[in-house]
Amino acid sequence: MRAIHEPGYGKKLTAAVLFTILFVLSASAANAKPQINAIEILEKVDDLWRGESSYADITMEVTTVHWQRSLKMRVWSLGKDYSLIIITHPPKERGVATLKALKNIWNYLPRVNRVIRVPTSMMMAEWMGSHFTNDDLVKESRMSEDYDVEITFDGTRDGSAVYDLTLTPKPEAPVVWGKIVTTVTKVDLLPTKSLYFDEEGELARSMVFTGIRMFEGRKIPATLTLIPADKPMEKTVVRYEDMKFGLGLDTKFFSLRNLSRKDLAR
């Protein structure tokens, strides 16, 4: 064994220790998971059901304590500001339509051949008897624009690796919720549940996402179940039967004329 007082021993020892440290750091960096950005996750969730322009065949089933109803509809959209919804079934409801253009909503009633603009006082009214409101249609904005977001849970729950994203409204944001907590899978960054709390911090409703399907290369939860907290036996279930993206639509398509077009309901 060489004595520690031999010439050059200290330098060689220092070099060996430095090499070891660098090796350990490099190995740790190689095995480290990339930093997760809460905003990036939220933006991915925002864009799941959207394209520059899109079309969807949708079934909506509404269950209350007194009755049940089922609707089929066609939905066209352009970004977050324009959408046209036309009911195709049942026959007595065929042609009933809703147009959203920027912050305005119009309904078309074919039985009386009348277009009605939805007033501000009716924004919290139920849409077509469902648990969704007219306000839900107008406020269909990007959550990342209206809310600050942070990851408040990172781990395993019910056997799945998930994140919890807690959203709190930005100052002056035009939203009705005091807080939203969305659970997202780590593997695919797909939402499994969103909890909506009112301004007093009480749970107002839950949205459950199930039925993962592929639509034109996109993996999307095809079934959305909305449950009001004060009526746990009631629900509205929305099922995406088909979706198409990149249709090349422009704002001219989302017009009052197309709102009442009978051929779009056939």
C-alpha positions as CSV (number, residue, x, y, z in Angstrom):
1,M,0.0,0.0,0.0
2,R,1.3,3.4,-0.9
3,A,1.8,5.9,1.9
4,I,-0.4,8.9,1.9
5,H,2.7,11.1,1.9
6,E,3.9,9.9,-1.5
7,P,4.1,12.7,-4.1
8,G,0.9,13.0,-6.2
9,Y,-1.2,10.9,-3.9
10,G,-3.5,13.8,-2.8
11,K,-4.1,14.9,-6.4
12,K,-4.9,11.4,-7.5
13,L,-7.3,10.9,-4.5
14,T,-9.0,14.2,-5.3
15,A,-9.4,13.2,-8.9
16,A,-10.9,9.8,-7.9
17,V,-13.3,11.4,-5.5
18,L,-14.4,14.0,-8.1
19,F,-14.9,11.3,-10.7
20,T,-17.1,9.3,-8.2
21,I,-19.2,12.3,-7.4
22,L,-19.7,13.2,-11.1
23,F,-20.6,9.5,-11.8
24,V,-23.2,9.5,-9.1
25,L,-24.7,12.8,-10.1
26,S,-24.9,11.7,-13.8
27,A,-26.6,8.4,-12.9
28,S,-29.1,10.3,-10.6
29,A,-29.9,12.7,-13.4
30,A,-30.4,9.9,-15.9
31,N,-32.9,8.2,-13.5
32,A,-34.7,11.3,-12.4
33,K,-38.3,11.9,-13.6
34,P,-38.9,15.1,-15.6
35,Q,-40.4,18.0,-13.7
36,I,-44.2,18.0,-14.0
37,N,-45.7,21.3,-14.9
38,A,-49.3,21.7,-13.6
39,I,-50.2,24.3,-16.2
40,E,-49.1,21.9,-19.0
41,I,-51.2,19.1,-17.6
42,L,-54.2,21.4,-17.4
43,E,-53.8,22.6,-20.9
44,K,-53.7,19.0,-22.2
45,V,-57.0,18.4,-20.4
46,D,-58.4,21.6,-21.8
47,D,-57.6,20.4,-25.3
48,L,-58.9,16.8,-25.1
49,W,-62.3,17.4,-26.6
50,R,-61.2,20.4,-28.8
51,G,-59.6,21.0,-32.1
52,E,-59.3,24.1,-34.2
53,S,-62.7,22.9,-35.4
54,S,-64.5,19.7,-34.5
55,Y,-67.7,17.7,-34.9
56,A,-69.3,15.2,-32.5
57,D,-72.2,12.8,-32.4
58,I,-73.4,12.9,-28.8
59,T,-76.0,11.1,-26.7
60,M,-77.2,12.8,-23.5
61,E,-79.2,10.9,-20.8
62,V,-80.8,12.8,-18.0
63,T,-82.1,11.1,-14.8
64,T,-84.0,12.9,-12.1
65,V,-86.1,11.6,-9.3
66,H,-89.3,12.2,-11.4
67,W,-88.4,11.3,-15.0
68,Q,-85.7,10.2,-17.5
69,R,-85.0,11.4,-21.0
70,S,-82.5,10.7,-23.7
71,L,-81.4,13.1,-26.5
72,K,-79.2,12.6,-29.5
73,M,-77.4,15.6,-30.9
74,R,-74.9,16.9,-33.4
75,V,-72.3,19.4,-32.2
76,W,-69.9,21.6,-34.2
77,S,-67.3,23.7,-32.5
78,L,-64.6,26.2,-33.4
79,G,-62.1,26.7,-30.6
80,K,-63.7,27.7,-27.3
81,D,-65.9,30.6,-28.5
82,Y,-68.2,29.0,-31.1
83,S,-70.5,26.0,-31.0
84,L,-73.7,24.8,-32.7
85,I,-75.8,22.1,-31.1
86,I,-78.7,20.5,-33.0
87,I,-80.9,17.8,-31.5
88,T,-81.7,14.9,-33.9
89,H,-83.7,12.6,-31.5
90,P,-86.4,12.1,-30.2
91,P,-88.5,13.2,-33.2
92,K,-90.6,15.7,-31.2
93,E,-87.3,17.5,-30.2
94,R,-85.7,17.2,-33.7
95,G,-84.4,20.6,-34.9
96,V,-84.2,22.3,-31.5
97,A,-80.9,24.0,-31.5
98,T,-78.5,26.1,-29.5
99,L,-75.9,28.5,-30.9
100,K,-73.0,29.9,-28.9
101,A,-71.1,32.8,-30.4
102,L,-68.6,34.4,-28.2
103,K,-70.5,35.3,-25.0
104,N,-74.0,35.0,-26.5
105,I,-76.4,32.1,-26.7
106,W,-79.5,31.7,-28.9
107,N,-82.0,28.9,-28.9
108,Y,-84.1,27.8,-31.9
109,L,-87.6,26.3,-31.4
110,P,-88.8,24.7,-34.7
111,R,-92.4,24.1,-33.5
112,V,-92.9,27.9,-33.4
113,N,-90.1,28.7,-35.9
114,R,-88.6,31.2,-33.4
115,V,-85.1,32.2,-32.5
116,I,-84.7,33.3,-28.9
117,R,-81.6,35.0,-27.4
118,V,-81.0,33.7,-23.9
119,P,-81.0,36.7,-21.4
120,T,-78.5,37.1,-18.6
121,S,-81.2,36.3,-16.1
122,M,-81.5,32.8,-17.6
123,M,-77.8,31.9,-17.7
124,M,-78.1,29.6,-14.6
125,A,-81.2,27.8,-16.0
126,E,-80.9,24.2,-16.9
127,W,-80.1,23.4,-20.5
128,M,-82.6,21.1,-22.1
129,G,-83.7,19.8,-18.7
130,S,-80.2,18.5,-17.9
131,H,-77.9,19.3,-15.0
132,F,-75.8,21.5,-17.3
133,T,-76.7,25.2,-17.4
134,N,-76.6,27.9,-20.1
135,D,-73.7,29.4,-18.1
136,D,-71.8,26.1,-18.7
137,L,-72.0,26.7,-22.4
138,V,-70.9,30.3,-22.2
139,K,-68.1,29.7,-19.7
140,E,-66.6,26.9,-21.8
141,S,-63.3,28.7,-21.7
142,R,-59.8,27.4,-21.1
143,M,-59.4,26.6,-17.4
144,S,-55.7,27.6,-17.6
145,E,-56.8,31.1,-18.6
146,D,-59.3,31.5,-15.7
147,Y,-57.6,29.6,-12.9
148,D,-54.3,29.3,-11.1
149,V,-53.3,25.7,-10.7
150,E,-51.1,23.6,-8.5
151,I,-50.4,19.9,-8.0
152,T,-51.8,19.1,-4.5
153,F,-51.5,15.3,-4.7
154,D,-48.9,13.2,-6.4
155,G,-49.1,9.5,-5.6
156,T,-51.2,6.4,-5.8
157,R,-55.0,6.2,-5.1
158,D,-57.2,3.2,-5.7
159,G,-54.3,1.4,-7.3
160,S,-53.6,4.1,-9.9
161,A,-50.9,6.7,-10.1
162,V,-52.5,10.1,-10.2
163,Y,-52.2,13.8,-9.8
164,D,-54.7,16.1,-8.1
165,L,-54.8,19.6,-9.7
166,T,-56.4,22.3,-7.5
167,L,-57.7,25.2,-9.5
168,T,-58.5,28.6,-7.8
169,P,-60.0,31.5,-9.7
170,K,-57.7,34.3,-10.9
171,P,-58.6,37.8,-9.7
172,E,-61.5,39.1,-11.8
173,A,-62.0,35.8,-13.7
174,P,-65.6,35.5,-14.9
175,V,-66.3,32.1,-13.2
176,V,-68.8,30.8,-10.7
177,W,-66.7,28.2,-8.9
178,G,-64.7,28.9,-5.8
179,K,-62.4,25.9,-6.4
180,I,-62.1,22.9,-8.8
181,V,-60.1,19.8,-7.9
182,T,-59.4,17.6,-11.0
183,T,-57.8,14.1,-10.7
184,V,-55.6,13.1,-13.7
185,T,-53.8,9.9,-14.4
186,K,-50.1,10.0,-14.6
187,V,-49.8,7.6,-17.5
188,D,-52.0,9.3,-20.0
189,L,-52.8,12.6,-18.3
190,L,-56.5,11.9,-18.7
191,P,-59.0,13.2,-16.2
192,T,-60.9,10.8,-14.0
193,K,-62.9,13.1,-11.8
194,S,-63.5,16.8,-11.3
195,L,-65.0,18.2,-8.1
196,Y,-66.6,21.7,-8.2
197,F,-66.9,23.8,-5.1
198,D,-69.0,26.9,-4.6
199,E,-67.6,30.2,-3.2
200,E,-68.4,29.0,0.4
201,G,-66.2,25.9,-0.2
202,E,-69.1,23.4,-0.3
203,L,-69.1,20.7,-2.9
204,A,-71.6,21.7,-5.6
205,R,-71.2,18.9,-8.2
206,S,-69.0,16.1,-9.4
207,M,-68.0,15.2,-13.0
208,V,-66.8,11.6,-13.6
209,F,-64.8,10.7,-16.7
210,T,-65.0,7.1,-18.0
211,G,-65.1,5.0,-21.2
212,I,-61.7,5.8,-22.7
213,R,-61.9,5.6,-26.5
214,M,-59.7,6.6,-29.5
215,F,-61.1,9.2,-31.9
216,E,-58.9,10.0,-34.9
217,G,-55.7,9.2,-32.9
218,R,-56.8,10.9,-29.7
219,K,-57.4,9.0,-26.5
220,I,-60.4,10.6,-24.8
221,P,-62.8,9.8,-22.0
222,A,-66.0,9.3,-24.0
223,T,-68.4,9.3,-21.1
224,L,-69.0,12.2,-18.8
225,T,-71.3,11.9,-15.8
226,L,-72.4,15.0,-14.0
227,I,-73.9,14.5,-10.5
228,P,-75.3,17.5,-8.4
229,A,-74.1,17.3,-4.8
230,D,-77.6,18.2,-3.4
231,K,-79.3,15.6,-5.6
232,P,-77.0,12.5,-5.5
233,M,-79.7,10.3,-7.0
234,E,-79.8,12.4,-10.2
235,K,-77.3,12.7,-13.0
236,T,-76.7,13.7,-16.6
237,V,-74.6,11.4,-18.7
238,V,-73.0,12.6,-21.9
239,R,-71.6,10.0,-24.3
240,Y,-69.4,10.9,-27.3
241,E,-70.3,8.4,-30.0
242,D,-68.1,9.9,-32.7
243,M,-65.7,12.8,-33.1
244,K,-63.9,14.4,-36.0
245,F,-61.3,17.1,-35.9
246,G,-59.8,19.7,-38.3
247,L,-62.9,20.4,-40.3
248,G,-61.8,23.8,-41.6
249,L,-64.9,25.6,-40.2
250,D,-64.9,29.3,-39.8
251,T,-67.0,31.8,-37.8
252,K,-69.5,32.1,-40.7
253,F,-70.7,28.6,-40.1
254,F,-71.9,29.6,-36.6
255,S,-74.7,31.8,-37.7
256,L,-78.4,32.3,-36.9
257,R,-79.2,31.0,-40.4
258,N,-77.5,27.7,-39.7
259,L,-79.2,27.6,-36.3
260,S,-82.5,27.0,-38.0
261,R,-81.3,24.8,-40.9
262,K,-83.5,21.7,-41.1
263,D,-81.0,19.6,-43.1
264,L,-78.4,19.8,-40.3
265,A,-80.9,17.9,-38.0
266,R,-81.4,15.0,-40.4
